[in-house]
Amino acid sequence: MESCRRTLCSLSLLCVLLDIQLDGVLGATHVEIEHHLEMGRKLLAAGQLAEALSHYHSAVEGDSKNYLTYYKRAAVFLAMGKSKSALPDLTKAILLKPDFLAARLQRGNILLKQGNTQEAREDFEAVLQRSPDHEEARDQLMKANELEELQEEAHATYHQGDYSASITVLERVIEISPWDPDSRELRAECYIRMGDPQKAIQDLTPTTKLRNDNRGAFLKLSMLHYSLGDHHESLNLIRECLRLDQDDKECFTHYKQVKKLSKQLDSAEELIEQFRFQEAISKYETAMKTEPKIPLYTNLAKERICFCLVKLNSALDAIDVCSEAHQRDPRNANVLRDRAEAYILNQEYEKAVEDYIEAKEFDSEGERIDLKEGLERAQKLLKVSKKRDYYKILGVGRSANKQEVIKAYRKLAQQWHPDNFQSETDKKEAEKRFIDIASAKEVLIDPEMRQKFDAGEDPLDPESQQGGGGEDTAGLITSTPLTLEAASTSSSNTTRAEDFTDTSKSPTFWEEPRRNNGEVFLRTSSFLEIFNAADS
């Protein structure tokens, strides 16, 4: 009996405590709800949408029967551009209060923008049934009817193959229903069939967010970017498709192709950065085999192979490949620049100038310094070549090393030594050639002088050098032969070129001109010494 009494007392006490706690919770929840609603309103007015949404979340959790709370949270979602998230809240508010016209009108507007004409029409008609004079609802209902007719017309013209007409109709459709993925996808398909992939991309891109799990859009976008040569963006987009479903067969098949090609192209560029040009050429040739159907990748490979061949000083091969690349892509300034450099290597300066001029025409902004400087250099080289081209004089390429220069010099010096000729006319011509050969050797074995000449400046011609104005040293070299009689008049065995004016006697000894303080000399020596000196 006593235990029963104690049990009843304990239960009574527990009920009192629970009742006190429940009253406290309910009272606190009501206050908190009002606080959250007030904070949400202030933050929404201040434009702090994320913070406002957080307070409205708390208000909805605290009171799931308040239609206004759902409506206000929907307003925040709309302000954040999350119309799909706003729809459930508006629907909940309408369920709690069927005559809540503001929620019906707002939901109808969202449905209309999503292209859902039937459900939008139902909402607008419900508003007009309760408020026949509601002007906005009447206008929106007319738009819903218009949209339905336009949608039917757009599909009809598309199936008839009149893509241009379909695009015109879809412009109005998308104006009324900008959140409708179907209309954008249809217009994108029209652009694809009309050969305008860029505009198709512009329409498809937003559909990846307008439609949940839109793997089809990601796949199509990836394929469009791939066809335009943008393999990096193509790879990013196809990965998005596989994130949605890693077992998607179409996406995975395309992913393997894009990844393989992208890796090859990136590897080729890395090899170029490492100056491994021959390996880069092989990698680009492999890439062309990986993707032979899309011309843009072949164009890219040809362009970069052209560049590599120039860097390898393979002038003739470079000219051939660059010419093919130019034929495939006539407006590519890089190809024209590289072919110009190949022409320079091959000492075809006029063609180099022509290519640089054409390349600059495709530089619409006029900001490419490499084209400007390249043209100036080609023009200088052309000007210098019309006087003396030291490479042509020795018959060597612009990439010839010092040993090759000396070898060519020895051969030509022996061939054109004046002692080998009998008539005065032949001797004069031989003397001129001999001096030119010696000058060419002097310039091309000296790194500093050769660098100047390669830049389009003759280091032996003061007129071609900036800040020049000194004596014309090149002019001191004459075609007059050095005679034994003149040589004997100098105790130092060294005589100025212009002193040798007596052409009545045959020459005895010859050597390349020597220079000292800007003056040119001819020094007599034995023929053997000439070739020994060439090794120095």
C-alpha positions in Angstrom: 0.0 0.0 0.0 2.8 2.3 0.9 4.7 1.5 -2.3 1.7 2.2 -4.4 1.3 5.6 -2.7 5.0 6.4 -3.4 4.6 5.3 -7.0 1.6 7.6 -7.5 3.4 10.5 -6.0 6.4 9.9 -8.3 4.2 9.8 -11.3 2.4 13.0 -10.3 5.7 14.8 -9.8 6.9 13.6 -13.2 3.8 14.9 -14.9 4.1 18.3 -13.2 7.8 18.5 -14.3 7.0 17.5 -17.9 4.1 20.0 -18.1 6.4 22.7 -16.8 9.1 21.8 -19.4 6.6 21.6 -22.2 5.1 25.0 -21.4 8.6 26.4 -21.3 9.6 24.9 -24.6 6.4 26.0 -26.4 6.8 29.5 -25.1 10.5 29.7 -26.1 9.7 28.2 -29.5 7.1 30.9 -30.2 9.5 33.7 -29.2 12.3 32.1 -31.2 10.1 31.8 -34.3 9.3 35.5 -34.1 12.9 36.3 -33.7 13.9 34.2 -36.7 11.2 35.8 -38.8 12.2 39.3 -37.8 16.0 38.6 -38.4 15.1 37.0 -41.7 13.2 40.0 -42.9 16.0 42.4 -41.9 18.7 40.3 -43.5 16.7 39.9 -46.7 16.2 43.7 -46.9 19.9 44.1 -46.4 20.7 41.7 -49.2 22.3 39.1 -46.9 20.4 36.2 -48.5 22.3 33.2 -47.1 22.0 34.5 -43.5 18.3 35.3 -44.1 17.7 31.8 -45.5 19.3 30.3 -42.4 16.8 32.1 -40.1 13.8 31.1 -42.3 15.0 27.5 -42.1 14.8 27.7 -38.3 11.4 29.4 -38.4 10.0 26.6 -40.7 11.4 23.9 -38.4 9.9 25.7 -35.4 6.4 26.0 -36.9 5.6 23.7 -39.9 2.0 24.9 -40.0 2.6 28.6 -40.8 2.0 29.2 -44.5 3.6 32.6 -44.4 6.9 31.2 -43.1 7.0 28.9 -46.2 6.1 31.8 -48.5 8.8 34.0 -47.0 11.4 31.3 -47.4 10.4 30.8 -51.0 10.9 34.5 -51.5 14.5 34.2 -50.3 15.1 31.2 -52.6 13.8 33.3 -55.5 16.1 36.2 -54.6 19.0 33.7 -54.7 18.0 32.4 -58.1 16.9 29.0 -56.8 13.4 28.8 -58.3 13.4 25.0 -58.1 13.9 25.2 -54.4 11.1 27.8 -54.1 8.4 25.7 -55.7 8.0 23.2 -52.9 7.6 26.0 -50.3 5.0 27.8 -52.4 3.1 24.5 -52.9 3.2 23.9 -49.1 1.9 27.4 -48.5 -1.0 26.8 -50.9 -1.8 23.5 -49.3 -2.0 25.2 -45.9 -4.0 28.1 -47.3 -5.7 27.3 -50.7 -7.0 30.9 -51.1 -3.5 32.4 -50.7 -3.5 34.1 -54.1 0.0 35.6 -53.8 1.5 32.1 -53.5 -0.5 30.8 -56.4 0.5 33.8 -58.6 4.1 33.4 -57.7 4.1 29.6 -58.4 2.3 30.2 -61.7 5.0 32.7 -62.7 7.8 30.1 -61.9 6.0 27.4 -63.8 5.6 29.7 -66.8 9.3 30.5 -66.8 10.0 26.8 -66.6 7.9 26.2 -69.7 5.2 24.3 -67.8 2.2 25.9 -69.5 -0.5 23.6 -68.3 0.2 23.9 -64.5 0.9 27.6 -64.9 -2.4 28.1 -66.5 -4.2 26.3 -63.7 -2.6 28.7 -61.1 -3.5 31.8 -63.1 -7.1 30.6 -63.6 -7.4 29.9 -59.9 -6.4 33.4 -59.1 -8.8 34.9 -61.6 -11.6 32.7 -60.3 -11.3 34.3 -56.8 -10.2 37.7 -58.2 -11.6 38.2 -61.8 -10.0 41.7 -62.1 -6.5 40.6 -61.2 -4.6 42.2 -64.0 -1.2 40.4 -63.6 -2.9 37.0 -63.5 -4.8 37.8 -66.7 -1.7 38.9 -68.5 0.3 35.9 -67.4 -2.6 33.6 -68.5 -2.4 35.1 -72.0 1.4 34.5 -72.0 0.8 30.9 -71.0 -1.5 30.4 -74.0 0.9 32.2 -76.3 3.8 30.1 -75.1 1.9 26.8 -75.7 1.3 27.8 -79.3 4.9 28.9 -79.9 6.2 25.7 -78.5 4.1 23.7 -81.0 5.2 25.9 -83.8 8.9 25.6 -82.9 8.8 21.8 -82.9 6.8 21.7 -86.2 9.4 23.9 -88.0 12.2 21.9 -86.6 10.8 18.6 -87.8 10.3 20.2 -91.2 14.0 21.0 -91.4 13.4 24.8 -91.3 16.0 25.4 -88.5 16.2 29.1 -89.1 12.5 29.5 -88.6 12.5 27.3 -85.6 15.3 29.5 -84.0 13.3 32.6 -84.6 10.2 31.1 -82.8 12.4 29.8 -80.0 13.8 33.2 -79.3 10.3 34.3 -78.2 9.7 31.0 -76.4 12.9 31.4 -74.3 12.1 35.1 -73.7 8.9 33.9 -72.0 10.3 30.7 -70.4 14.1 31.3 -69.8 14.2 28.4 -67.3 12.9 25.8 -69.8 15.8 23.4 -70.7 13.8 21.8 -73.5 13.5 25.0 -75.5 17.3 25.7 -75.1 18.2 22.2 -76.1 16.0 22.4 -79.1 17.6 25.7 -80.2 21.0 24.2 -79.6 20.2 21.3 -81.9 19.1 23.8 -84.6 22.4 25.7 -84.3 24.3 22.4 -84.5 22.5 21.4 -87.7 23.2 24.9 -89.1 26.9 24.6 -88.4 27.2 27.0 -85.5 28.5 25.0 -82.5 29.5 28.1 -80.5 25.9 29.2 -80.2 24.8 25.7 -79.4 27.3 25.7 -76.5 25.8 29.0 -75.2 22.3 27.4 -75.1 23.4 24.0 -73.7 25.6 25.3 -70.9 22.7 26.6 -68.7 20.7 23.4 -69.2 23.2 21.5 -67.1 21.8 23.4 -64.1 18.2 23.8 -65.2 17.8 20.0 -65.4 18.8 17.5 -62.7 21.2 14.8 -63.8 21.6 16.3 -67.3 24.3 13.9 -68.5 23.1 14.2 -72.1 23.9 18.0 -72.0 27.4 17.4 -70.5 28.1 14.7 -73.1 27.0 17.0 -76.0 28.9 20.0 -74.6 32.0 17.9 -74.3 31.7 16.6 -77.9 31.1 20.2 -79.2 34.2 21.6 -77.4 36.2 18.6 -78.6 35.1 19.3 -82.2 36.3 22.9 -81.8 39.8 21.8 -80.6 39.2 22.7 -77.0 40.2 19.3 -75.6 40.8 20.6 -72.0 37.3 21.9 -71.6 35.9 18.8 -73.3 37.7 16.7 -70.7 36.4 18.8 -67.8 32.8 18.4 -69.1 32.9 14.7 -69.7 34.2 14.2 -66.2 31.1 16.1 -64.9 29.0 13.5 -66.8 30.8 10.6 -65.1 30.4 12.2 -61.7 26.7 11.9 -62.2 27.0 8.3 -63.3 30.4 6.6 -63.5 28.9 3.7 -65.4 27.4 5.8 -68.3 28.7 4.0 -71.4 28.5 6.9 -73.8 30.3 9.3 -71.5 33.0 6.8 -70.6 33.7 5.9 -74.2 34.1 9.6 -75.1 36.1 10.2 -72.0 38.8 7.6 -73.0 39.2 9.3 -76.4 39.4 12.8 -75.1 41.8 11.8 -72.3 44.1 10.0 -74.6 44.4 12.8 -77.2 44.7 15.5 -74.5 47.5 13.7 -72.8 49.4 13.4 -76.1 49.0 17.0 -77.0 50.0 18.2 -73.5 53.0 15.9 -73.6 54.1 17.3 -76.9 54.0 20.9 -75.6 56.0 19.8 -72.5 58.6 18.4 -74.8 58.8 21.7 -76.7 59.3 23.6 -73.4 62.2 21.2 -72.7 63.7 21.9 -76.2 63.2 18.3 -77.2 61.8 19.2 -80.6 62.3 15.9 -82.4 60.4 14.0 -79.7 57.7 16.6 -79.8 57.3 16.1 -83.6 56.9 12.3 -83.0 54.2 13.0 -80.3 52.3 15.3 -82.6 52.4 12.7 -85.4 50.9 10.2 -82.9 48.2 12.6 -82.0 47.2 13.0 -85.6 46.7 9.2 -85.8 44.7 9.3 -82.5 42.3 11.8 -84.0 42.3 11.8 -87.8 38.7 12.9 -88.3 38.7 16.4 -86.8 40.8 18.9 -88.9 41.5 21.3 -86.1 43.8 18.8 -84.4 45.7 18.0 -87.6 46.0 21.8 -88.2 47.4 22.2 -84.6 49.8 19.3 -85.1 51.1 20.6 -88.4 51.5 24.1 -87.0 53.6 22.9 -84.0 55.7 20.5 -86.2 56.4 23.4 -88.4 57.6 25.3 -85.4 59.8 22.4 -84.2 61.5 22.0 -87.6 62.4 25.7 -87.6 64.0 25.2 -84.1 65.9 22.2 -85.5 67.2 24.4 -88.4 65.6 22.0 -90.9 64.8 24.8 -93.3 63.5 22.8 -96.3 61.4 20.4 -94.2 60.1 23.3 -92.3 59.1 25.1 -95.4 57.2 22.1 -96.7 55.3 21.4 -93.5 54.7 25.1 -92.8 53.3 25.5 -96.3 50.9 22.6 -95.8 49.8 24.1 -92.5 49.3 27.5 -94.1 47.2 25.8 -96.8 45.0 24.2 -94.2 44.7 27.3 -92.1 45.5 30.4 -94.2 44.8 32.9 -91.4 47.1 31.4 -88.9 49.7 34.1 -88.1 51.9 31.6 -86.1 52.3 29.4 -89.2 53.3 32.4 -91.4 55.8 33.6 -88.7 57.4 30.1 -88.5 57.5 29.8 -92.3 59.1 33.2 -92.5 61.8 32.0 -90.1 62.3 28.9 -92.3 62.7 31.1 -95.3 65.3 33.1 -93.4 67.2 29.9 -92.6 67.1 29.1 -96.3 68.2 32.7 -97.1 65.0 33.5 -99.0 64.5 36.9 -97.4 62.0 38.3 -99.8 59.6 35.4 -99.1 60.3 35.9 -95.3 59.3 39.5 -95.5 56.1 38.6 -97.5 55.1 36.1 -94.8 55.7 38.5 -92.0 53.7 41.2 -93.7 50.8 38.7 -94.2 51.0 37.5 -90.6 50.7 41.1 -89.3 47.5 41.5 -91.4 45.9 38.8 -89.2 47.1 40.5 -86.0 44.0 42.8 -85.8 45.0 44.3 -82.4 48.6 45.0 -83.7 50.0 43.9 -80.3 52.2 41.0 -81.3 55.8 42.1 -80.8 57.2 38.9 -82.3 55.7 39.8 -85.7 56.8 43.4 -85.6 60.4 42.5 -84.6 60.5 39.5 -87.0 59.4 41.7 -90.0 62.0 44.3 -89.1 64.8 41.7 -88.9 63.7 40.1 -92.2 63.7 43.5 -93.9 67.2 44.2 -92.6 68.4 40.8 -93.8 66.9 41.4 -97.2 68.6 44.8 -97.4 72.0 43.3 -96.3 71.7 40.4 -98.7 71.5 42.8 -101.6 74.9 44.0 -100.6 76.7 41.0 -99.2 75.3 37.8 -97.8 78.1 36.0 -96.0 76.3 32.7 -95.8 75.7 32.7 -99.6 79.3 33.8 -100.2 80.6 30.7 -98.4 77.7 28.5 -99.6 76.7 27.4 -96.1 73.4 27.4 -94.3 72.5 29.8 -91.5 72.9 27.0 -89.0 76.5 26.1 -90.1 78.9 25.7 -87.2 82.5 27.2 -87.0 84.1 24.0 -88.5 81.7 24.0 -91.4 82.4 27.7 -92.0 86.2 27.2 -92.0 85.9 24.2 -94.3 83.9 26.1 -96.8 86.3 29.1 -96.5 89.4 26.9 -97.3 87.8 25.4 -100.3 86.6 28.7 -101.8 89.8 30.6 -100.9 91.9 28.0 -102.8 89.4 28.1 -105.7 89.5 31.9 -106.0 93.1 32.7 -105.1 94.2 35.3 -107.6 97.3 33.4 -108.5 95.1 30.8 -110.2 94.0 33.4 -112.9 96.0 34.8 -115.8 94.0 37.7 -117.3 93.7 41.0 -115.5 90.0 40.9 -115.7 89.9 37.5 -114.1 92.4 38.5 -111.5 90.3 41.5 -110.5 87.2 39.4 -110.2 89.1 36.8 -108.2 90.5 39.5 -105.9 87.0 40.7 -105.2 85.7 37.2 -104.5 88.7 36.4 -102.4 88.2 39.4 -100.2 84.5 38.7 -99.9 85.2 35.1 -98.9 87.7 36.2 -96.3 85.2 38.8 -94.9 82.5 36.1 -94.7 84.8 33.8 -92.7 85.7 36.7 -90.4 82.1 37.5 -89.6 80.8 34.0 -89.3 83.4 32.6 -87.0 83.1 35.5 -84.6 80.0 35.0 -82.4 79.4 38.7 -81.8 79.7 39.7 -85.4 77.6 36.7 -86.6 74.9 37.6 -84.1 74.7 41.1 -85.5 74.6 39.8 -89.1 71.8 37.3 -88.2 69.9 40.3 -86.8 70.0 42.0 -90.2 73.1 44.2 -89.6 76.4 43.9 -91.5 79.1 44.3 -88.9 81.6 45.3 -91.6 79.4 48.0 -93.0 79.1 51.1 -90.7 76.1 52.3 -92.7 74.0 49.4 -91.5 74.9 49.9 -87.8 73.0 52.3 -85.6 75.1 55.2 -84.4 77.6 54.5 -87.2 79.2 57.5 -88.9 82.7 56.3 -88.9 84.8 55.5 -91.9 83.3 53.1 -94.4 85.6 50.2 -93.7 84.0 48.0 -96.2 84.7 50.6 -98.8 88.4 50.4 -98.1 88.5 46.9 -99.5 89.0 47.3 -103.2 89.1 44.9 -106.1 92.6 46.1 -106.8 95.3 43.4 -106.6 98.2 43.6 -104.2 101.4 43.6 -106.2 104.8 42.5 -105.1 106.3 45.9 -105.9 103.8 47.6 -103.6 104.3 45.1 -100.9 108.0 45.7 -100.8 107.5 49.4 -100.1 106.3 48.7 -96.5 108.9 47.8 -93.9 106.2 46.2 -91.8 105.1 44.1 -94.7 101.6 45.6 -94.3 100.0 48.0 -96.8 96.7 49.8 -97.1 94.3 48.4 -99.7 93.8 51.8 -101.4 97.6 52.0 -102.0 97.5 49.1 -104.3 96.7 50.9 -107.5 99.4 49.5 -109.8 97.8 46.7 -111.8 100.6 46.4 -114.3 102.3 43.5 -112.4 101.0 40.1 -111.3 100.3 39.5 -107.6 102.5 37.3 -105.6 101.0 36.8 -102.2 97.4 37.2 -100.9 95.5 36.9 -97.6 92.2 37.9 -96.1 91.9 41.5 -95.0 93.0 42.5 -91.5 91.3 45.3 -89.5 92.8 47.6 -86.9 90.9 50.5 -85.4 88.4 50.6 -88.1 91.0 50.5 -91.0 91.3 47.7 -93.5 94.6 46.2 -94.4 95.9 43.5 -96.8 98.9 41.7 -95.4 101.2 39.6 -97.6 102.0 36.1 -96.6 102.5 32.7 -98.0 99.6 30.7 -99.3 100.2 28.0 -96.7 99.9 30.6 -93.9 96.5 31.6 -95.0 95.1 28.1 -94.3 97.0 27.8 -91.0 95.5 31.1 -89.9 92.0 29.9 -90.7 92.2 27.4 -87.8 92.6 30.2 -85.3 
